[in-house]
Amino acid sequence: MKIKKVIIPTLALSALVAGAIGVKSVGAFGPSENHDTLVQKLAERFNLNQNDVEAVFEEMRTERQAERKAEFTAMLDEAVSNGKLTQEQRDAFLLKVDKKRLRMEEIRKIEDADERKKQMKALGDEMHEWAEANGIDLKELDLGKQKMQNRKDGGKRKHS
């Protein structure tokens, strides 16, 4: 009987966390305040340690980042194979994208939605300017389209 009392809340928490991660990935959450509130509510509802719940979120975020980086690296490798990029451009692009990701994490912490949007646009503009200055034609690479075609699920995101 004790097993059921532990398993059922754990399964429910897993489903909620997976759903929340999916929702967060499509941008439904703004600044970290919403994330913190969700972690707190899950911990309270299921009588869990808040640090343990946060650790699950962090683990999922880290796994998703690693998956996205591997997909992106594979797309750039393919672009090198197809002659759309040189190896040097690929390497520089990966470094630039890592720096962009770090900056995006900082921007997401901005409370004011208009300022956050302005900063994200500026970051995107900066990325396009950098690519052009380095001889990288982002339209020719069409990374978004390739990503959707390369997905194992046929381009459909799973929000389980």
C-alpha positions as CSV (number, residue, x, y, z in Angstrom):
1,M,0.0,0.0,0.0
2,K,2.9,2.4,0.8
3,I,4.2,1.8,-2.7
4,K,1.0,3.0,-4.3
5,K,1.2,6.2,-2.2
6,V,4.7,6.9,-3.5
7,I,4.3,5.7,-7.1
8,I,1.0,7.6,-7.9
9,P,2.3,11.0,-6.8
10,T,5.6,10.4,-8.5
11,L,3.9,9.5,-11.8
12,A,1.6,12.5,-11.5
13,L,4.6,14.7,-10.8
14,S,6.5,13.2,-13.7
15,A,3.6,14.0,-16.0
16,L,3.3,17.5,-14.8
17,V,7.0,18.1,-15.1
18,A,7.1,16.7,-18.6
19,G,4.1,18.9,-19.6
20,A,5.6,21.9,-18.0
21,I,8.9,21.4,-19.8
22,G,7.0,21.1,-23.1
23,V,5.1,24.2,-22.3
24,K,8.2,26.1,-21.4
25,S,9.9,25.0,-24.6
26,V,7.3,26.8,-26.7
27,G,7.8,30.0,-24.7
28,A,4.7,30.0,-22.5
29,F,6.8,30.8,-19.5
30,G,8.4,34.2,-19.1
31,P,10.9,35.2,-16.5
32,S,12.1,32.7,-13.9
33,E,9.4,33.8,-11.4
34,N,6.8,31.6,-13.2
35,H,9.3,28.7,-13.2
36,D,10.0,29.2,-9.5
37,T,6.3,29.3,-8.7
38,L,5.6,26.1,-10.6
39,V,8.4,24.3,-8.8
40,Q,7.1,25.5,-5.4
41,K,3.6,24.5,-6.2
42,L,4.6,21.0,-7.4
43,A,6.8,20.6,-4.3
44,E,3.9,21.6,-2.0
45,R,1.2,19.7,-3.8
46,F,3.1,16.4,-3.7
47,N,4.9,17.0,-0.4
48,L,8.4,16.9,-2.1
49,N,11.6,18.8,-1.4
50,Q,11.6,21.9,-3.6
51,N,15.3,21.4,-4.4
52,D,14.5,17.9,-5.7
53,V,11.8,19.2,-7.9
54,E,14.2,21.9,-9.2
55,A,16.8,19.3,-9.8
56,V,14.4,17.4,-12.1
57,F,13.6,20.5,-14.1
58,E,17.4,21.3,-14.4
59,E,18.1,17.7,-15.5
60,M,15.4,17.9,-18.2
61,R,16.6,21.3,-19.4
62,T,20.2,20.0,-19.6
63,E,19.1,16.9,-21.6
64,R,17.0,19.0,-24.0
65,Q,19.9,21.4,-24.6
66,A,22.3,18.6,-25.3
67,E,19.8,17.0,-27.8
68,R,19.3,20.4,-29.5
69,K,23.0,21.0,-29.7
70,A,23.6,17.5,-31.2
71,E,20.9,18.1,-33.8
72,F,22.3,21.5,-34.7
73,T,25.9,20.2,-34.9
74,A,24.7,17.4,-37.2
75,M,23.0,20.0,-39.4
76,L,26.2,22.0,-39.6
77,D,28.2,18.9,-40.3
78,E,25.9,18.2,-43.2
79,A,26.3,21.7,-44.5
80,V,30.0,21.2,-44.5
81,S,29.6,18.0,-46.4
82,N,27.4,19.7,-48.9
83,G,29.9,22.5,-49.4
84,K,27.5,25.2,-47.9
85,L,30.0,25.9,-45.1
86,T,33.7,25.5,-44.5
87,Q,34.9,23.6,-41.4
88,E,36.2,27.0,-40.1
89,Q,32.8,28.6,-40.6
90,R,31.1,25.7,-38.9
91,D,33.4,25.9,-35.8
92,A,33.0,29.6,-35.6
93,F,29.2,29.3,-35.9
94,L,29.0,26.8,-33.1
95,L,31.0,29.1,-30.8
96,K,28.7,32.1,-31.8
97,V,25.6,30.0,-31.1
98,D,26.9,29.0,-27.7
99,K,27.5,32.7,-26.8
100,K,24.0,33.5,-28.1
101,R,22.5,30.9,-25.9
102,L,24.2,32.3,-22.8
103,R,23.0,35.8,-23.7
104,M,19.4,34.5,-24.3
105,E,19.4,33.0,-20.8
106,E,20.3,36.5,-19.4
107,I,17.6,38.2,-21.6
108,R,15.0,35.7,-20.4
109,K,15.5,37.0,-16.9
110,I,14.4,40.5,-17.8
111,E,11.1,41.3,-16.1
112,D,9.8,43.8,-18.6
113,A,8.2,41.9,-21.6
114,D,8.8,44.8,-24.1
115,E,12.4,45.2,-23.1
116,R,12.9,41.4,-23.3
117,K,11.4,41.4,-26.8
118,K,13.6,44.3,-27.8
119,Q,16.8,42.5,-26.5
120,M,15.9,39.3,-28.3
121,K,15.3,41.1,-31.6
122,A,18.7,42.9,-31.2
123,L,20.4,39.5,-30.5
124,G,18.8,38.0,-33.6
125,D,19.9,41.0,-35.7
126,E,23.4,40.7,-34.3
127,M,23.5,37.0,-35.2
128,H,22.4,37.8,-38.8
129,E,25.0,40.5,-39.1
130,W,27.7,38.2,-37.7
131,A,26.7,35.4,-40.2
132,E,26.8,37.8,-43.1
133,A,30.2,39.2,-42.1
134,N,31.5,35.7,-41.9
135,G,30.2,34.6,-45.3
136,I,27.4,32.4,-43.9
137,D,24.2,32.5,-45.8
138,L,21.6,31.6,-43.2
139,K,18.8,31.4,-45.9
140,E,20.8,28.9,-47.9
141,L,21.5,26.8,-44.8
142,D,17.7,26.9,-43.9
143,L,18.5,25.3,-40.6
144,G,14.9,25.5,-39.3
145,K,13.6,23.5,-42.2
146,Q,16.4,20.9,-41.9
147,K,15.8,20.6,-38.2
148,M,12.1,19.7,-38.8
149,Q,13.0,17.2,-41.5
150,N,15.7,15.6,-39.4
151,R,13.5,15.1,-36.4
152,K,12.7,11.5,-35.6
153,D,9.0,12.4,-35.1
154,G,8.6,13.9,-38.6
155,G,8.9,17.5,-37.4
156,K,6.1,17.2,-34.8
157,R,7.0,18.3,-31.3
158,K,5.8,16.1,-28.5
159,H,4.3,17.8,-25.5
160,S,3.8,14.9,-23.1
